[in-house]
Amino acid sequence: MVFHYIKMYQKTLHLCFKTFGIGIWFFYYLFKIPVKVAYIHFTLFLDDIFFRGYRKVKIEKPIFIIGHPRSATTFLHKTLKQTGDFLVFKDWEMENPSLIIKQLLKRHKILRVLFSVFDLRFTPHKFKSAIMREKDPIRNVEPIQARKKNVDFIGQEEESLFLHVLDTQLLTVTIPLGFEKNGYPEICFNDEQPHQEKSVLFFKNCLKRQIYYTGKKQVIAKLNFSLFRVKTLLKIFPDAKFVYIVRSPMHTIPSHLSLHRRLLDRYFGLNNIPKSRLQQYFKNRYQYNVEFYKHFEELKKDNVIPMDRLLEITYDDIQNDLLGVIRKIKHFGGLTFSTELEERLKKQANQQSSYERKHKNLSLEQFGLTEERIRSDLDFVFKQYGFGDDVN
């Protein structure tokens, strides 16, 4: 694992120099990454001294939600976790997986805000933008009091836990790895990496700590990019089950690229990124989007995930029959729902048909893509699932 950290650290500094030159960004990553890694591993080490009981926690039959980003995985994850039925991480808990730190921060929201300095999403540009909003009442759309409340939000995806070991594609929007001309296979093709078992054991121990901390034993985790580490997940979690959500690439790809453009603007500022680097970013992102769909087909072809432990759901199923989808998942995973969750699901299912997307996707042409290219690159997906020609 140490060699992986060193490699990611060196690559980050190299790309930072190539993209932004020597300046605040270079020195930010020069110090931030080693401080982040040291903070995580030191605090987890303290857990092994003061909270050794977490080691005895058993994780049984976890369910992992996978699917190309923007396929409604977040929606499904949020829907199932809106009550207290399943293991959840609040956003601040996701960023601070140590039990000893959770005990320190749980009653002090202001400390949670201060400890966000260890979050890789706390970039110089984001910090500067927050300061500007505080100074300008007209632009102040996220004042300090609102941010204090936001720290109690439920984390959107457990995939974020792999940020702590620099081993997820989520890194590319907060660290300049996405601008690399040759891509970032080290954090994409996870099962091929020699350190992968240690990464997944780290993830497992984070889940065990959270179970110990909350008492919740039913595990449903959203791990989009961890499709590329399914083999290792099955090795470490031999009784795991997978819910795969599939949506037409004509919807997921422009939506995902548009999302990443917004995130790049949030964390780096689009005006700070050279045009050639920005184009390279989206070239890489599209390549790995295509690889995502291809990899799932390879996993199915090789029967890597036993058929009795894989449930495939389409986006249209969720949109048209949410309650039916939830019942399938409940039966598939042998899950127990509280009366409160059952009632909320019924109410939400009745409102689902009136849902309207809040954000607007950019055109494919703005990312150097065409509909014809997507259909050609992912023809097997359109044929297998019978996706139509409509494009939103």
Secondary structure, DSSP 8 states (H G I E B T S, - for coil): -HHHHHHHHHHHHHHHHHHH-SSHHHHHHHHHHHHHHHHHHHHHHHHHHH-GGGGG----S-EEEEESTTSSHHHHHHHHTSSSSS---BHHHHH---HHHHHHHTT-HHHHHHHGGGSTT--HHHHHHHHHHHH-TTT-SS-HHHHHHHTTSB-S-GGGGGGGGT-SGGGGGTSGGGG-TT--GGGTSGGGSTTHHHHHHHHHHHHHHHHHHH-----EEE-GGGGGGHHHHHHHSTT-EEEEEE--HHHHHHHHHHHHHHHHHHHT-GGGS-HHHHHHHHHHHHHHHHHHHHHHHHHHHTT-S-GGGEEEEEHHHHHH-HHHHHHHHHHHHT----HHHHHHHHHHHHHGGG---SS----GGGGT--HHHHHHHTHHHHHHHT--S---
